[in-house]
Structures are given as structure tokens and as C-alpha cells.
Amino acid sequence: MNKSNYDTPILSLEGGHQLVARFNKDDRSVEILDLETVDMGWTCYDSSQGASSDKLTKICDKLSAGCLLQALGLFEQEIKNTVHEDKVLA
């Protein structure tokens, strides 16, 4: 069986954005994909740099935190549920 280099992706539809985040186990980084610009590919997200706007930074920070918690094994139960208030789906 081929072991994936990525944890389970997390989807966010918050703020009119369609984003998917995943934790890259090899690089130990969070990567984010904008589903509206898939051709641009995955982008490594660095919370110290933020995103292109404050609103998008808040969304990406939530996704990044979820990915990091999942990588630590602390998000396994929550990832299976839909979190309506944050609009994070898994």
C-alpha cells in the first residue's frame, strides 16, 4: 500500500472563497489550493507572512491550524464532522 505524503485535506467555503488545505508530511508545511484557480497549483502557506488580504489571512490561518492539529493527531475526531460556524468541511 502506498502511503500518502499528505494528511486528509480540509475544505473551507468561508467568505466566498473555495480553499483546500493539506499538511505536507515531507516538508512539514501547510499547502493551500484555491479551487477557483486550480491551474496555479498548491501554495505553501506561512502564517507569519499571511495572505493577500486580512480576510483571506484569517481563513488561511484557520485552515493552517486545522492541518497542524490534524498532523499532531489532535484533530482526528473534529475532521470527521462539519463545523458549521467556521464553514470548514471535511
N, C-alpha and C positions, 0 to 999 in steps of 0.2 A: 504494500500500500504506500502510495506517495504522500509524504507528509507536507502539508502546505506551509509556506513561509509567512502566511498571514492568518491573523485571528478572524473571527466572524465579522464581516462588515456591519457598520451601523449606518442607518439611513436617517436623514433629517429633512423634513419638509418645512421647517420653520422659516418665517419671514419671506415666503415666496421663493426661497432657494431650494434646490433639489441637490443635496450633497450626500455623498457616501464617504465614510471614513473607515480606515483599516489600520491595524498595527502591523508593521513590517518587522518580523522577528529577527531577520538577519541584520538589518540596520538599526533596530530598536528605535524606530521612528514612526510617527503617525503620518499617513498619507491620505489626502482628501481629493475626491473627484467631484467635479460639478457636472451633473448629468445633462445640463443644457449645453455644455462644451466638452463633450467626451473626447473629441479629437485632440484636445490639449493634454489629455492624459492625467495621471496621478501627480499631485504636488505634495512634497514633503512639507508638513505644517510645523512651524516653530512658534509656539505661543509667545515667546519673547519678542518676536517680530510682528505678530498679528496678521490680519488680512487687509484687504483693500479698503475696508470701512469699519467703523466701530461696531455696527450691527452685525456684519459678517464675522468680525473677530469674536464676538460673544458666542455666535453659533458654532464656529470652529473650535473655540475653547471648550464648549460643552462636549462636542464630538471627541476632541482630543482626550479630555478627562475620561470619557466613557471607554475609549480604546485602551488607555493606560490601566484603568481599573480592571478591564477585561483581561489584559495581559498579565496582571497580577493575580488573576483568579478571583477577584472580589466582585466581579460584575456578572458572573455566570447566570445567576437567577434573574437579575434585572434585565439582562439582554434578551431573555426569552419572552418578556412581556412588552406591551406597548405602553410607553409613558406619554399619556395624552397632554399633560400640561406643558411639556417641553417639546412635544411633537417629534420625539425620537422614536423610530420604529425599528424593530429588529425581528 
